[in-house]
Amino acid sequence: MEPVVEEHEEGPLVSAPSEERGEGSDLTLVRVLGDIESFMSPDKRSYNLRREDILELPSSIANILKENKKAELYSA
């Protein structure tokens, strides 16, 4: 199932499909600071992120993006 995209004043908000957000899901809300080339996560999901996207990502990916100054993390 594809991610859910909602339009907001700040830009598109992308969230994981509801069945992937069950108990124990480890997702972090992030704001992307710059365009990021398409990449594949360890769970074989492909991401194509653009500046000002706001979305939930697996915490492991969110932390890597933060460490590389590509995203800001928000507590949900």
PDB file as gemmi writes it, atoms N, CA and C in Angstrom:
CRYST1    1.000    1.000    1.000  90.00  90.00  90.00 P 1                      
ATOM      1  N   MET A   1       0.837  -1.178   0.000  1.00  0.00           N  
ATOM      2  CA  MET A   1       0.000   0.000   0.000  1.00  0.00           C  
ATOM      3  C   MET A   1       0.886   1.247   0.000  1.00  0.00           C  
ATOM      4  N   GLU A   2       0.465   2.277  -0.711  1.00  0.00           N  
ATOM      5  CA  GLU A   2       1.235   3.515  -0.852  1.00  0.00           C  
ATOM      6  C   GLU A   2       1.067   4.410   0.368  1.00  0.00           C  
ATOM      7  N   PRO A   3       2.064   5.272   0.636  1.00  0.00           N  
ATOM      8  CA  PRO A   3       1.932   6.238   1.724  1.00  0.00           C  
ATOM      9  C   PRO A   3       0.770   7.195   1.474  1.00  0.00           C  
ATOM     10  N   VAL A   4       0.233   7.753   2.535  1.00  0.00           N  
ATOM     11  CA  VAL A   4      -0.868   8.709   2.456  1.00  0.00           C  
ATOM     12  C   VAL A   4      -0.269  10.108   2.384  1.00  0.00           C  
ATOM     13  N   VAL A   5      -0.712  10.915   1.411  1.00  0.00           N  
ATOM     14  CA  VAL A   5      -0.198  12.281   1.252  1.00  0.00           C  
ATOM     15  C   VAL A   5      -1.344  13.249   1.499  1.00  0.00           C  
ATOM     16  N   GLU A   6      -1.124  14.199   2.409  1.00  0.00           N  
ATOM     17  CA  GLU A   6      -2.107  15.241   2.704  1.00  0.00           C  
ATOM     18  C   GLU A   6      -1.446  16.587   2.484  1.00  0.00           C  
ATOM     19  N   GLU A   7      -2.160  17.542   1.892  1.00  0.00           N  
ATOM     20  CA  GLU A   7      -1.625  18.888   1.680  1.00  0.00           C  
ATOM     21  C   GLU A   7      -1.883  19.746   2.917  1.00  0.00           C  
ATOM     22  N   HIS A   8      -0.862  20.481   3.356  1.00  0.00           N  
ATOM     23  CA  HIS A   8      -0.948  21.408   4.479  1.00  0.00           C  
ATOM     24  C   HIS A   8      -0.252  22.697   4.078  1.00  0.00           C  
ATOM     25  N   GLU A   9      -0.464  23.761   4.850  1.00  0.00           N  
ATOM     26  CA  GLU A   9       0.171  25.047   4.549  1.00  0.00           C  
ATOM     27  C   GLU A   9       1.679  24.913   4.440  1.00  0.00           C  
ATOM     28  N   GLU A  10       2.274  24.075   5.288  1.00  0.00           N  
ATOM     29  CA  GLU A  10       3.727  23.923   5.313  1.00  0.00           C  
ATOM     30  C   GLU A  10       4.238  23.068   4.162  1.00  0.00           C  
ATOM     31  N   GLY A  11       3.357  22.410   3.432  1.00  0.00           N  
ATOM     32  CA  GLY A  11       3.751  21.517   2.354  1.00  0.00           C  
ATOM     33  C   GLY A  11       3.073  20.171   2.542  1.00  0.00           C  
ATOM     34  N   PRO A  12       3.428  19.200   1.700  1.00  0.00           N  
ATOM     35  CA  PRO A  12       2.773  17.898   1.807  1.00  0.00           C  
ATOM     36  C   PRO A  12       3.170  17.165   3.077  1.00  0.00           C  
ATOM     37  N   LEU A  13       2.218  16.483   3.683  1.00  0.00           N  
ATOM     38  CA  LEU A  13       2.471  15.644   4.848  1.00  0.00           C  
ATOM     39  C   LEU A  13       2.272  14.206   4.393  1.00  0.00           C  
ATOM     40  N   VAL A  14       3.302  13.399   4.508  1.00  0.00           N  
ATOM     41  CA  VAL A  14       3.258  12.024   4.049  1.00  0.00           C  
ATOM     42  C   VAL A  14       3.344  11.122   5.258  1.00  0.00           C  
ATOM     43  N   SER A  15       2.448  10.173   5.364  1.00  0.00           N  
ATOM     44  CA  SER A  15       2.508   9.236   6.480  1.00  0.00           C  
ATOM     45  C   SER A  15       2.394   7.812   5.966  1.00  0.00           C  
ATOM     46  N   ALA A  16       2.890   6.889   6.777  1.00  0.00           N  
ATOM     47  CA  ALA A  16       2.863   5.488   6.410  1.00  0.00           C  
ATOM     48  C   ALA A  16       1.425   4.999   6.369  1.00  0.00           C  
ATOM     49  N   PRO A  17       1.142   4.017   5.513  1.00  0.00           N  
ATOM     50  CA  PRO A  17      -0.203   3.439   5.494  1.00  0.00           C  
ATOM     51  C   PRO A  17      -0.589   2.945   6.885  1.00  0.00           C  
ATOM     52  N   SER A  18      -1.868   3.014   7.221  1.00  0.00           N  
ATOM     53  CA  SER A  18      -2.331   2.717   8.573  1.00  0.00           C  
ATOM     54  C   SER A  18      -1.935   1.345   9.067  1.00  0.00           C  
ATOM     55  N   GLU A  19      -1.916   0.319   8.229  1.00  0.00           N  
ATOM     56  CA  GLU A  19      -1.561  -1.008   8.710  1.00  0.00           C  
ATOM     57  C   GLU A  19      -0.095  -1.120   9.093  1.00  0.00           C  
ATOM     58  N   GLU A  20       0.737  -0.185   8.643  1.00  0.00           N  
ATOM     59  CA  GLU A  20       2.145  -0.193   8.995  1.00  0.00           C  
ATOM     60  C   GLU A  20       2.415   0.618  10.252  1.00  0.00           C  
ATOM     61  N   ARG A  21       1.393   1.227  10.837  1.00  0.00           N  
ATOM     62  CA  ARG A  21       1.567   2.097  11.987  1.00  0.00           C  
ATOM     63  C   ARG A  21       1.040   1.451  13.259  1.00  0.00           C  
ATOM     64  N   GLY A  22       1.004   0.142  13.313  1.00  0.00           N  
ATOM     65  CA  GLY A  22       0.451  -0.573  14.440  1.00  0.00           C  
ATOM     66  C   GLY A  22       1.265  -0.395  15.705  1.00  0.00           C  
ATOM     67  N   GLU A  23       0.843  -1.104  16.767  1.00  0.00           N  
ATOM     68  CA  GLU A  23       1.552  -1.067  18.040  1.00  0.00           C  
ATOM     69  C   GLU A  23       3.035  -1.343  17.838  1.00  0.00           C  
ATOM     70  N   GLY A  24       3.853  -0.604  18.531  1.00  0.00           N  
ATOM     71  CA  GLY A  24       5.290  -0.840  18.475  1.00  0.00           C  
ATOM     72  C   GLY A  24       5.962  -0.275  17.237  1.00  0.00           C  
ATOM     73  N   SER A  25       5.217   0.437  16.387  1.00  0.00           N  
ATOM     74  CA  SER A  25       5.873   1.007  15.209  1.00  0.00           C  
ATOM     75  C   SER A  25       6.853   2.074  15.681  1.00  0.00           C  
ATOM     76  N   ASP A  26       7.950   2.174  15.004  1.00  0.00           N  
ATOM     77  CA  ASP A  26       9.020   3.071  15.404  1.00  0.00           C  
ATOM     78  C   ASP A  26       9.187   4.149  14.348  1.00  0.00           C  
ATOM     79  N   LEU A  27       8.223   5.086  14.279  1.00  0.00           N  
ATOM     80  CA  LEU A  27       8.243   6.140  13.280  1.00  0.00           C  
ATOM     81  C   LEU A  27       8.521   7.480  13.942  1.00  0.00           C  
ATOM     82  N   THR A  28       9.215   8.351  13.212  1.00  0.00           N  
ATOM     83  CA  THR A  28       9.552   9.686  13.692  1.00  0.00           C  
ATOM     84  C   THR A  28       9.090  10.707  12.665  1.00  0.00           C  
ATOM     85  N   LEU A  29       8.459  11.773  13.123  1.00  0.00           N  
ATOM     86  CA  LEU A  29       8.019  12.852  12.252  1.00  0.00           C  
ATOM     87  C   LEU A  29       9.215  13.738  11.924  1.00  0.00           C  
ATOM     88  N   VAL A  30       9.430  14.007  10.633  1.00  0.00           N  
ATOM     89  CA  VAL A  30      10.575  14.820  10.203  1.00  0.00           C  
ATOM     90  C   VAL A  30      10.135  15.882   9.201  1.00  0.00           C  
ATOM     91  N   ARG A  31      10.949  16.939   9.113  1.00  0.00           N  
ATOM     92  CA  ARG A  31      10.823  17.946   8.054  1.00  0.00           C  
ATOM     93  C   ARG A  31      12.112  17.906   7.262  1.00  0.00           C  
ATOM     94  N   VAL A  32      11.998  17.701   5.971  1.00  0.00           N  
ATOM     95  CA  VAL A  32      13.163  17.582   5.101  1.00  0.00           C  
ATOM     96  C   VAL A  32      13.700  18.981   4.791  1.00  0.00           C  
ATOM     97  N   LEU A  33      15.020  19.159   4.953  1.00  0.00           N  
ATOM     98  CA  LEU A  33      15.645  20.475   4.790  1.00  0.00           C  
ATOM     99  C   LEU A  33      16.143  20.746   3.377  1.00  0.00           C  
ATOM    100  N   GLY A  34      16.258  19.719   2.561  1.00  0.00           N  
ATOM    101  CA  GLY A  34      16.715  19.889   1.183  1.00  0.00           C  
ATOM    102  C   GLY A  34      16.365  18.661   0.371  1.00  0.00           C  
ATOM    103  N   ASP A  35      16.324  18.815  -0.940  1.00  0.00           N  
ATOM    104  CA  ASP A  35      16.023  17.671  -1.803  1.00  0.00           C  
ATOM    105  C   ASP A  35      17.018  16.547  -1.549  1.00  0.00           C  
ATOM    106  N   ILE A  36      16.519  15.314  -1.513  1.00  0.00           N  
ATOM    107  CA  ILE A  36      17.352  14.141  -1.303  1.00  0.00           C  
ATOM    108  C   ILE A  36      17.066  13.174  -2.442  1.00  0.00           C  
ATOM    109  N   GLU A  37      18.126  12.739  -3.108  1.00  0.00           N  
ATOM    110  CA  GLU A  37      17.962  11.784  -4.205  1.00  0.00           C  
ATOM    111  C   GLU A  37      17.260  10.536  -3.723  1.00  0.00           C  
ATOM    112  N   SER A  38      16.597   9.867  -4.628  1.00  0.00           N  
ATOM    113  CA  SER A  38      15.882   8.634  -4.305  1.00  0.00           C  
ATOM    114  C   SER A  38      16.828   7.625  -3.655  1.00  0.00           C  
ATOM    115  N   PHE A  39      16.344   6.980  -2.580  1.00  0.00           N  
ATOM    116  CA  PHE A  39      17.129   5.953  -1.902  1.00  0.00           C  
ATOM    117  C   PHE A  39      16.206   4.851  -1.419  1.00  0.00           C  
ATOM    118  N   MET A  40      16.773   3.677  -1.155  1.00  0.00           N  
ATOM    119  CA  MET A  40      16.000   2.544  -0.674  1.00  0.00           C  
ATOM    120  C   MET A  40      16.392   2.253   0.762  1.00  0.00           C  
ATOM    121  N   SER A  41      15.396   2.046   1.603  1.00  0.00           N  
ATOM    122  CA  SER A  41      15.638   1.746   3.014  1.00  0.00           C  
ATOM    123  C   SER A  41      15.923   0.255   3.184  1.00  0.00           C  
ATOM    124  N   PRO A  42      16.410  -0.131   4.366  1.00  0.00           N  
ATOM    125  CA  PRO A  42      16.672  -1.555   4.610  1.00  0.00           C  
ATOM    126  C   PRO A  42      15.432  -2.432   4.443  1.00  0.00           C  
ATOM    127  N   ASP A  43      14.225  -1.863   4.610  1.00  0.00           N  
ATOM    128  CA  ASP A  43      13.005  -2.651   4.426  1.00  0.00           C  
ATOM    129  C   ASP A  43      12.533  -2.656   2.967  1.00  0.00           C  
ATOM    130  N   LYS A  44      13.421  -2.257   2.051  1.00  0.00           N  
ATOM    131  CA  LYS A  44      13.180  -2.263   0.597  1.00  0.00           C  
ATOM    132  C   LYS A  44      12.144  -1.249   0.135  1.00  0.00           C  
ATOM    133  N   ARG A  45      11.894  -0.225   0.931  1.00  0.00           N  
ATOM    134  CA  ARG A  45      10.973   0.842   0.547  1.00  0.00           C  
ATOM    135  C   ARG A  45      11.779   1.970  -0.096  1.00  0.00           C  
ATOM    136  N   SER A  46      11.300   2.496  -1.199  1.00  0.00           N  
ATOM    137  CA  SER A  46      11.989   3.562  -1.917  1.00  0.00           C  
ATOM    138  C   SER A  46      11.454   4.925  -1.458  1.00  0.00           C  
ATOM    139  N   TYR A  47      12.361   5.865  -1.225  1.00  0.00           N  
ATOM    140  CA  TYR A  47      11.992   7.221  -0.799  1.00  0.00           C  
ATOM    141  C   TYR A  47      12.557   8.231  -1.775  1.00  0.00           C  
ATOM    142  N   ASN A  48      11.769   9.251  -2.077  1.00  0.00           N  
ATOM    143  CA  ASN A  48      12.185  10.367  -2.909  1.00  0.00           C  
ATOM    144  C   ASN A  48      11.722  11.621  -2.170  1.00  0.00           C  
ATOM    145  N   LEU A  49      12.616  12.251  -1.427  1.00  0.00           N  
ATOM    146  CA  LEU A  49      12.246  13.343  -0.529  1.00  0.00           C  
ATOM    147  C   LEU A  49      12.619  14.697  -1.117  1.00  0.00           C  
ATOM    148  N   ARG A  50      11.744  15.660  -0.896  1.00  0.00           N  
ATOM    149  CA  ARG A  50      11.956  17.019  -1.389  1.00  0.00           C  
ATOM    150  C   ARG A  50      11.955  18.000  -0.225  1.00  0.00           C  
ATOM    151  N   ARG A  51      12.628  19.121  -0.425  1.00  0.00           N  
ATOM    152  CA  ARG A  51      12.708  20.177   0.589  1.00  0.00           C  
ATOM    153  C   ARG A  51      11.314  20.542   1.080  1.00  0.00           C  
ATOM    154  N   GLU A  52      11.179  20.669   2.401  1.00  0.00           N  
ATOM    155  CA  GLU A  52       9.950  21.043   3.098  1.00  0.00           C  
ATOM    156  C   GLU A  52       8.912  19.924   3.188  1.00  0.00           C  
ATOM    157  N   ASP A  53       9.218  18.706   2.707  1.00  0.00           N  
ATOM    158  CA  ASP A  53       8.317  17.581   2.963  1.00  0.00           C  
ATOM    159  C   ASP A  53       8.254  17.351   4.464  1.00  0.00           C  
ATOM    160  N   ILE A  54       7.081  17.038   4.967  1.00  0.00           N  
ATOM    161  CA  ILE A  54       6.893  16.667   6.358  1.00  0.00           C  
ATOM    162  C   ILE A  54       6.292  15.267   6.338  1.00  0.00           C  
ATOM    163  N   LEU A  55       6.970  14.314   6.956  1.00  0.00           N  
ATOM    164  CA  LEU A  55       6.524  12.935   6.895  1.00  0.00           C  
ATOM    165  C   LEU A  55       7.038  12.120   8.065  1.00  0.00           C  
ATOM    166  N   GLU A  56       6.450  10.945   8.234  1.00  0.00           N  
ATOM    167  CA  GLU A  56       6.915   9.995   9.235  1.00  0.00           C  
ATOM    168  C   GLU A  56       7.830   8.997   8.544  1.00  0.00           C  
ATOM    169  N   LEU A  57       8.992   8.782   9.143  1.00  0.00           N  
ATOM    170  CA  LEU A  57       9.964   7.826   8.636  1.00  0.00           C  
ATOM    171  C   LEU A  57      10.360   6.884   9.760  1.00  0.00           C  
ATOM    172  N   PRO A  58      10.852   5.691   9.413  1.00  0.00           N  
ATOM    173  CA  PRO A  58      11.418   4.847  10.465  1.00  0.00           C  
ATOM    174  C   PRO A  58      12.499   5.636  11.208  1.00  0.00           C  
ATOM    175  N   SER A  59      12.540   5.490  12.516  1.00  0.00           N  
ATOM    176  CA  SER A  59      13.471   6.270  13.342  1.00  0.00           C  
ATOM    177  C   SER A  59      14.917   6.118  12.902  1.00  0.00           C  
ATOM    178  N   SER A  60      15.303   4.938  12.449  1.00  0.00           N  
ATOM    179  CA  SER A  60      16.694   4.735  12.016  1.00  0.00           C  
ATOM    180  C   SER A  60      17.043   5.638  10.842  1.00  0.00           C  
ATOM    181  N   ILE A  61      16.138   5.785   9.887  1.00  0.00           N  
ATOM    182  CA  ILE A  61      16.374   6.661   8.731  1.00  0.00           C  
ATOM    183  C   ILE A  61      16.312   8.118   9.167  1.00  0.00           C  
ATOM    184  N   ALA A  62      15.330   8.467  10.006  1.00  0.00           N  
ATOM    185  CA  ALA A  62      15.199   9.840  10.489  1.00  0.00           C  
ATOM    186  C   ALA A  62      16.474  10.294  11.191  1.00  0.00           C  
ATOM    187  N   ASN A  63      17.047   9.437  12.012  1.00  0.00           N  
ATOM    188  CA  ASN A  63      18.270   9.799  12.739  1.00  0.00           C  
ATOM    189  C   ASN A  63      19.456   9.990  11.804  1.00  0.00           C  
ATOM    190  N   ILE A  64      19.561   9.171  10.777  1.00  0.00           N  
ATOM    191  CA  ILE A  64      20.644   9.335   9.787  1.00  0.00           C  
ATOM    192  C   ILE A  64      20.494  10.671   9.070  1.00  0.00           C  
ATOM    193  N   LEU A  65      19.271  11.012   8.664  1.00  0.00           N  
ATOM    194  CA  LEU A  65      19.041  12.290   7.985  1.00  0.00           C  
ATOM    195  C   LEU A  65      19.365  13.457   8.903  1.00  0.00           C  
ATOM    196  N   LYS A  66      18.999  13.349  10.184  1.00  0.00           N  
ATOM    197  CA  LYS A  66      19.313  14.411  11.145  1.00  0.00           C  
ATOM    198  C   LYS A  66      20.823  14.569  11.302  1.00  0.00           C  
ATOM    199  N   GLU A  67      21.541  13.451  11.470  1.00  0.00           N  
ATOM    200  CA  GLU A  67      22.992  13.498  11.645  1.00  0.00           C  
ATOM    201  C   GLU A  67      23.684  14.159  10.452  1.00  0.00           C  
ATOM    202  N   ASN A  68      23.097  14.001   9.259  1.00  0.00           N  
ATOM    203  CA  ASN A  68      23.670  14.584   8.045  1.00  0.00           C  
ATOM    204  C   ASN A  68      23.056  15.933   7.695  1.00  0.00           C  
ATOM    205  N   LYS A  69      22.310  16.506   8.674  1.00  0.00           N  
ATOM    206  CA  LYS A  69      21.701  17.835   8.518  1.00  0.00           C  
ATOM    207  C   LYS A  69      20.786  17.919   7.290  1.00  0.00           C  
ATOM    208  N   LYS A  70      20.076  16.826   7.036  1.00  0.00           N  
ATOM    209  CA  LYS A  70      19.128  16.774   5.925  1.00  0.00           C  
ATOM    210  C   LYS A  70      17.684  16.876   6.392  1.00  0.00           C  
ATOM    211  N   ALA A  71      17.452  16.741   7.721  1.00  0.00           N  
ATOM    212  CA  ALA A  71      16.088  16.791   8.248  1.00  0.00           C  
ATOM    213  C   ALA A  71      16.092  17.239   9.695  1.00  0.00           C  
ATOM    214  N   GLU A  72      14.966  17.822  10.104  1.00  0.00           N  
ATOM    215  CA  GLU A  72      14.718  18.151  11.507  1.00  0.00           C  
ATOM    216  C   GLU A  72      13.733  17.125  12.037  1.00  0.00           C  
ATOM    217  N   LEU A  73      13.924  16.690  13.273  1.00  0.00           N  
ATOM    218  CA  LEU A  73      13.033  15.706  13.885  1.00  0.00           C  
ATOM    219  C   LEU A  73      12.025  16.417  14.778  1.00  0.00           C  
ATOM    220  N   TYR A  74      10.813  15.910  14.803  1.00  0.00           N  
ATOM    221  CA  TYR A  74       9.741  16.437  15.639  1.00  0.00           C  
ATOM    222  C   TYR A  74       9.186  15.296  16.465  1.00  0.00           C  
ATOM    223  N   SER A  75       8.802  15.582  17.699  1.00  0.00           N  
ATOM    224  CA  SER A  75       8.146  14.540  18.502  1.00  0.00           C  
ATOM    225  C   SER A  75       6.666  14.567  18.146  1.00  0.00           C  
ATOM    226  N   ALA A  76       6.117  13.394  17.939  1.00  0.00           N  
ATOM    227  CA  ALA A  76       4.722  13.277  17.506  1.00  0.00           C  
ATOM    228  C   ALA A  76       3.784  13.175  18.688  1.00  0.00           C  
TER     229      ALA A  76                                                      
END                                                                             
